[in-house]
Amino acid sequence: MGNRILLGNTADVPAGGLKEFRTELERVVVAHVGNAFSGIAARCPHMGGAMINGRLDGASITCALHGSRFNIQTGEVLDWVHAPGFLRAFLTLGRPPKPIQTYAVIEEAGKLYLEE
């Protein structure tokens, strides 16, 4: 078991919702999907959009700034650039999409912990 940092209460993150927490070192967005909690970086790795403003749909979150979609459990990019035809091809040329940082979030006795 690694080092744990208290984030807050499980009740702080409603089912199907998001909540941003700040630690001494970073900001983390926690999603509550089903019976599980997942943590991701507070900023999109592509254009720095605030992920707390993103749209959560099951296990995916869409960046409100430019439409990239990520798996909240693995960080995998599900859709990189939300743009039509030629513009999409141009923007994705030669650059692999960067996944979003994920964090292990542990629920214990009504509390949420970030596990390092």
Biotite code that builds the C-alpha atoms (Angstrom):
import biotite.structure as struc

atoms = struc.array([
    struc.Atom([0.000, 0.000, 0.000], chain_id="A", res_id=1, res_name="MET", atom_name="CA", element="C"),
    struc.Atom([1.347, 3.415, -0.983], chain_id="A", res_id=2, res_name="GLY", atom_name="CA", element="C"),
    struc.Atom([1.123, 6.801, 0.649], chain_id="A", res_id=3, res_name="ASN", atom_name="CA", element="C"),
    struc.Atom([-2.429, 8.127, 0.982], chain_id="A", res_id=4, res_name="ARG", atom_name="CA", element="C"),
    struc.Atom([-3.564, 11.750, 0.879], chain_id="A", res_id=5, res_name="ILE", atom_name="CA", element="C"),
    struc.Atom([-7.039, 12.595, 2.188], chain_id="A", res_id=6, res_name="LEU", atom_name="CA", element="C"),
    struc.Atom([-9.124, 14.327, -0.477], chain_id="A", res_id=7, res_name="LEU", atom_name="CA", element="C"),
    struc.Atom([-12.535, 14.569, 1.187], chain_id="A", res_id=8, res_name="GLY", atom_name="CA", element="C"),
    struc.Atom([-15.749, 12.675, 1.805], chain_id="A", res_id=9, res_name="ASN", atom_name="CA", element="C"),
    struc.Atom([-17.399, 10.280, -0.628], chain_id="A", res_id=10, res_name="THR", atom_name="CA", element="C"),
    struc.Atom([-20.540, 12.424, -0.307], chain_id="A", res_id=11, res_name="ALA", atom_name="CA", element="C"),
    struc.Atom([-18.590, 15.317, -1.900], chain_id="A", res_id=12, res_name="ASP", atom_name="CA", element="C"),
    struc.Atom([-18.758, 13.529, -5.276], chain_id="A", res_id=13, res_name="VAL", atom_name="CA", element="C"),
    struc.Atom([-22.336, 12.694, -6.312], chain_id="A", res_id=14, res_name="PRO", atom_name="CA", element="C"),
    struc.Atom([-23.048, 9.559, -8.348], chain_id="A", res_id=15, res_name="ALA", atom_name="CA", element="C"),
    struc.Atom([-22.368, 10.349, -12.009], chain_id="A", res_id=16, res_name="GLY", atom_name="CA", element="C"),
    struc.Atom([-20.629, 13.570, -11.040], chain_id="A", res_id=17, res_name="GLY", atom_name="CA", element="C"),
    struc.Atom([-17.264, 15.286, -10.758], chain_id="A", res_id=18, res_name="LEU", atom_name="CA", element="C"),
    struc.Atom([-15.471, 17.187, -8.007], chain_id="A", res_id=19, res_name="LYS", atom_name="CA", element="C"),
    struc.Atom([-12.084, 18.915, -8.067], chain_id="A", res_id=20, res_name="GLU", atom_name="CA", element="C"),
    struc.Atom([-9.796, 18.508, -5.071], chain_id="A", res_id=21, res_name="PHE", atom_name="CA", element="C"),
    struc.Atom([-6.516, 20.274, -4.313], chain_id="A", res_id=22, res_name="ARG", atom_name="CA", element="C"),
    struc.Atom([-3.593, 18.628, -2.582], chain_id="A", res_id=23, res_name="THR", atom_name="CA", element="C"),
    struc.Atom([-0.362, 20.330, -1.605], chain_id="A", res_id=24, res_name="GLU", atom_name="CA", element="C"),
    struc.Atom([1.178, 19.260, -4.911], chain_id="A", res_id=25, res_name="LEU", atom_name="CA", element="C"),
    struc.Atom([-1.611, 19.022, -7.464], chain_id="A", res_id=26, res_name="GLU", atom_name="CA", element="C"),
    struc.Atom([-5.247, 19.367, -8.400], chain_id="A", res_id=27, res_name="ARG", atom_name="CA", element="C"),
    struc.Atom([-7.233, 16.225, -9.142], chain_id="A", res_id=28, res_name="VAL", atom_name="CA", element="C"),
    struc.Atom([-10.713, 15.767, -10.609], chain_id="A", res_id=29, res_name="VAL", atom_name="CA", element="C"),
    struc.Atom([-12.534, 12.807, -9.101], chain_id="A", res_id=30, res_name="VAL", atom_name="CA", element="C"),
    struc.Atom([-15.373, 11.103, -10.972], chain_id="A", res_id=31, res_name="ALA", atom_name="CA", element="C"),
    struc.Atom([-17.977, 8.864, -9.330], chain_id="A", res_id=32, res_name="HIS", atom_name="CA", element="C"),
    struc.Atom([-19.129, 6.252, -11.831], chain_id="A", res_id=33, res_name="VAL", atom_name="CA", element="C"),
    struc.Atom([-21.130, 3.269, -10.616], chain_id="A", res_id=34, res_name="GLY", atom_name="CA", element="C"),
    struc.Atom([-19.625, 2.170, -7.315], chain_id="A", res_id=35, res_name="ASN", atom_name="CA", element="C"),
    struc.Atom([-16.120, 3.404, -8.157], chain_id="A", res_id=36, res_name="ALA", atom_name="CA", element="C"),
    struc.Atom([-14.157, 6.635, -7.926], chain_id="A", res_id=37, res_name="PHE", atom_name="CA", element="C"),
    struc.Atom([-11.506, 7.588, -10.491], chain_id="A", res_id=38, res_name="SER", atom_name="CA", element="C"),
    struc.Atom([-9.033, 10.463, -10.464], chain_id="A", res_id=39, res_name="GLY", atom_name="CA", element="C"),
    struc.Atom([-7.635, 12.415, -13.413], chain_id="A", res_id=40, res_name="ILE", atom_name="CA", element="C"),
    struc.Atom([-5.477, 15.502, -13.876], chain_id="A", res_id=41, res_name="ALA", atom_name="CA", element="C"),
    struc.Atom([-7.350, 18.778, -13.458], chain_id="A", res_id=42, res_name="ALA", atom_name="CA", element="C"),
    struc.Atom([-6.108, 20.073, -16.834], chain_id="A", res_id=43, res_name="ARG", atom_name="CA", element="C"),
    struc.Atom([-6.397, 18.519, -20.291], chain_id="A", res_id=44, res_name="CYS", atom_name="CA", element="C"),
    struc.Atom([-2.943, 17.514, -21.580], chain_id="A", res_id=45, res_name="PRO", atom_name="CA", element="C"),
    struc.Atom([-3.697, 18.941, -25.031], chain_id="A", res_id=46, res_name="HIS", atom_name="CA", element="C"),
    struc.Atom([-4.782, 22.541, -24.512], chain_id="A", res_id=47, res_name="MET", atom_name="CA", element="C"),
    struc.Atom([-4.992, 22.902, -20.734], chain_id="A", res_id=48, res_name="GLY", atom_name="CA", element="C"),
    struc.Atom([-8.780, 22.957, -20.480], chain_id="A", res_id=49, res_name="GLY", atom_name="CA", element="C"),
    struc.Atom([-10.282, 22.607, -17.005], chain_id="A", res_id=50, res_name="ALA", atom_name="CA", element="C"),
    struc.Atom([-11.516, 19.024, -16.782], chain_id="A", res_id=51, res_name="MET", atom_name="CA", element="C"),
    struc.Atom([-13.946, 19.913, -13.989], chain_id="A", res_id=52, res_name="ILE", atom_name="CA", element="C"),
    struc.Atom([-15.966, 21.629, -16.751], chain_id="A", res_id=53, res_name="ASN", atom_name="CA", element="C"),
    struc.Atom([-15.918, 18.472, -18.854], chain_id="A", res_id=54, res_name="GLY", atom_name="CA", element="C"),
    struc.Atom([-18.887, 16.254, -19.655], chain_id="A", res_id=55, res_name="ARG", atom_name="CA", element="C"),
    struc.Atom([-18.884, 12.873, -17.921], chain_id="A", res_id=56, res_name="LEU", atom_name="CA", element="C"),
    struc.Atom([-20.557, 10.058, -19.855], chain_id="A", res_id=57, res_name="ASP", atom_name="CA", element="C"),
    struc.Atom([-20.099, 6.697, -18.183], chain_id="A", res_id=58, res_name="GLY", atom_name="CA", element="C"),
    struc.Atom([-16.365, 6.016, -17.993], chain_id="A", res_id=59, res_name="ALA", atom_name="CA", element="C"),
    struc.Atom([-15.429, 8.796, -20.431], chain_id="A", res_id=60, res_name="SER", atom_name="CA", element="C"),
    struc.Atom([-14.970, 12.519, -19.981], chain_id="A", res_id=61, res_name="ILE", atom_name="CA", element="C"),
    struc.Atom([-14.971, 15.119, -22.737], chain_id="A", res_id=62, res_name="THR", atom_name="CA", element="C"),
    struc.Atom([-12.832, 18.240, -22.433], chain_id="A", res_id=63, res_name="CYS", atom_name="CA", element="C"),
    struc.Atom([-15.097, 21.306, -22.554], chain_id="A", res_id=64, res_name="ALA", atom_name="CA", element="C"),
    struc.Atom([-12.394, 23.374, -24.274], chain_id="A", res_id=65, res_name="LEU", atom_name="CA", element="C"),
    struc.Atom([-11.794, 21.357, -27.432], chain_id="A", res_id=66, res_name="HIS", atom_name="CA", element="C"),
    struc.Atom([-13.698, 18.071, -27.259], chain_id="A", res_id=67, res_name="GLY", atom_name="CA", element="C"),
    struc.Atom([-11.010, 15.457, -26.604], chain_id="A", res_id=68, res_name="SER", atom_name="CA", element="C"),
    struc.Atom([-12.482, 12.406, -24.870], chain_id="A", res_id=69, res_name="ARG", atom_name="CA", element="C"),
    struc.Atom([-10.615, 10.276, -22.336], chain_id="A", res_id=70, res_name="PHE", atom_name="CA", element="C"),
    struc.Atom([-11.244, 7.063, -20.433], chain_id="A", res_id=71, res_name="ASN", atom_name="CA", element="C"),
    struc.Atom([-11.302, 8.192, -16.789], chain_id="A", res_id=72, res_name="ILE", atom_name="CA", element="C"),
    struc.Atom([-9.971, 4.868, -15.521], chain_id="A", res_id=73, res_name="GLN", atom_name="CA", element="C"),
    struc.Atom([-7.030, 4.380, -17.881], chain_id="A", res_id=74, res_name="THR", atom_name="CA", element="C"),
    struc.Atom([-6.367, 7.883, -19.242], chain_id="A", res_id=75, res_name="GLY", atom_name="CA", element="C"),
    struc.Atom([-6.579, 6.539, -22.802], chain_id="A", res_id=76, res_name="GLU", atom_name="CA", element="C"),
    struc.Atom([-7.554, 9.036, -25.494], chain_id="A", res_id=77, res_name="VAL", atom_name="CA", element="C"),
    struc.Atom([-10.859, 7.928, -27.014], chain_id="A", res_id=78, res_name="LEU", atom_name="CA", element="C"),
    struc.Atom([-11.182, 10.849, -29.428], chain_id="A", res_id=79, res_name="ASP", atom_name="CA", element="C"),
    struc.Atom([-8.440, 13.427, -29.793], chain_id="A", res_id=80, res_name="TRP", atom_name="CA", element="C"),
    struc.Atom([-9.652, 16.396, -31.783], chain_id="A", res_id=81, res_name="VAL", atom_name="CA", element="C"),
    struc.Atom([-13.280, 17.312, -32.231], chain_id="A", res_id=82, res_name="HIS", atom_name="CA", element="C"),
    struc.Atom([-13.048, 18.895, -35.668], chain_id="A", res_id=83, res_name="ALA", atom_name="CA", element="C"),
    struc.Atom([-14.476, 18.148, -39.132], chain_id="A", res_id=84, res_name="PRO", atom_name="CA", element="C"),
    struc.Atom([-12.715, 16.545, -42.113], chain_id="A", res_id=85, res_name="GLY", atom_name="CA", element="C"),
    struc.Atom([-9.609, 18.371, -43.394], chain_id="A", res_id=86, res_name="PHE", atom_name="CA", element="C"),
    struc.Atom([-9.108, 20.378, -40.194], chain_id="A", res_id=87, res_name="LEU", atom_name="CA", element="C"),
    struc.Atom([-9.164, 17.195, -38.114], chain_id="A", res_id=88, res_name="ARG", atom_name="CA", element="C"),
    struc.Atom([-6.637, 15.524, -40.439], chain_id="A", res_id=89, res_name="ALA", atom_name="CA", element="C"),
    struc.Atom([-4.361, 18.574, -40.298], chain_id="A", res_id=90, res_name="PHE", atom_name="CA", element="C"),
    struc.Atom([-4.492, 18.889, -36.498], chain_id="A", res_id=91, res_name="LEU", atom_name="CA", element="C"),
    struc.Atom([-3.748, 15.214, -35.919], chain_id="A", res_id=92, res_name="THR", atom_name="CA", element="C"),
    struc.Atom([-0.943, 14.973, -38.491], chain_id="A", res_id=93, res_name="LEU", atom_name="CA", element="C"),
    struc.Atom([2.266, 13.653, -36.970], chain_id="A", res_id=94, res_name="GLY", atom_name="CA", element="C"),
    struc.Atom([1.262, 14.082, -33.336], chain_id="A", res_id=95, res_name="ARG", atom_name="CA", element="C"),
    struc.Atom([0.126, 11.148, -31.268], chain_id="A", res_id=96, res_name="PRO", atom_name="CA", element="C"),
    struc.Atom([-2.506, 12.118, -28.722], chain_id="A", res_id=97, res_name="PRO", atom_name="CA", element="C"),
    struc.Atom([-1.280, 12.357, -25.150], chain_id="A", res_id=98, res_name="LYS", atom_name="CA", element="C"),
    struc.Atom([-3.301, 10.450, -22.531], chain_id="A", res_id=99, res_name="PRO", atom_name="CA", element="C"),
    struc.Atom([-4.547, 12.209, -19.423], chain_id="A", res_id=100, res_name="ILE", atom_name="CA", element="C"),
    struc.Atom([-2.819, 11.499, -16.105], chain_id="A", res_id=101, res_name="GLN", atom_name="CA", element="C"),
    struc.Atom([-4.842, 9.158, -13.888], chain_id="A", res_id=102, res_name="THR", atom_name="CA", element="C"),
    struc.Atom([-4.685, 8.728, -10.135], chain_id="A", res_id=103, res_name="TYR", atom_name="CA", element="C"),
    struc.Atom([-5.742, 5.875, -7.865], chain_id="A", res_id=104, res_name="ALA", atom_name="CA", element="C"),
    struc.Atom([-8.597, 7.023, -5.643], chain_id="A", res_id=105, res_name="VAL", atom_name="CA", element="C"),
    struc.Atom([-9.419, 4.807, -2.679], chain_id="A", res_id=106, res_name="ILE", atom_name="CA", element="C"),
    struc.Atom([-12.710, 4.894, -0.790], chain_id="A", res_id=107, res_name="GLU", atom_name="CA", element="C"),
    struc.Atom([-12.527, 3.882, 2.839], chain_id="A", res_id=108, res_name="GLU", atom_name="CA", element="C"),
    struc.Atom([-15.032, 4.498, 5.650], chain_id="A", res_id=109, res_name="ALA", atom_name="CA", element="C"),
    struc.Atom([-16.764, 7.324, 3.782], chain_id="A", res_id=110, res_name="GLY", atom_name="CA", element="C"),
    struc.Atom([-13.518, 9.111, 2.890], chain_id="A", res_id=111, res_name="LYS", atom_name="CA", element="C"),
    struc.Atom([-11.673, 9.500, -0.421], chain_id="A", res_id=112, res_name="LEU", atom_name="CA", element="C"),
    struc.Atom([-7.904, 9.159, -0.573], chain_id="A", res_id=113, res_name="TYR", atom_name="CA", element="C"),
    struc.Atom([-5.426, 9.756, -3.378], chain_id="A", res_id=114, res_name="LEU", atom_name="CA", element="C"),
    struc.Atom([-2.977, 6.885, -3.363], chain_id="A", res_id=115, res_name="GLU", atom_name="CA", element="C"),
    struc.Atom([0.550, 7.648, -4.531], chain_id="A", res_id=116, res_name="GLU", atom_name="CA", element="C"),
])
